[in-house]
């Protein structure tokens, strides 16, 4: 019983996370005949949000500079005001390893 009360008290004082950024769509399909596409997100919160976006190949142990994802995101960092949206350009970097085959990356 003591543990339950202690766990409840601790959960009351821990800060909560508030996910106010909403990405339009959960999957991004990159057409093979395009060099870039737009990805949009909206700040549904009440405060401005400083947002950083990147693409990686999903290997957690890799350093960012050693990542081999075939895309770059522009702009990588942006401030989004409450109730406003932002579009990012997802640009294919021309990596020959990704040409002509399906590639899964994390955005």
Secondary structure, 3 states (H helix, E strand, C coil): CHHHHHHHHHHHHCCCCCCCEEECCCCCCCCCCCCEEEEEEEECCCCCEEEECCCECCCCCCCHHHCCCCEEEECCEEEECCCCEEEEEEEECCCCCCCCCCCCCEC
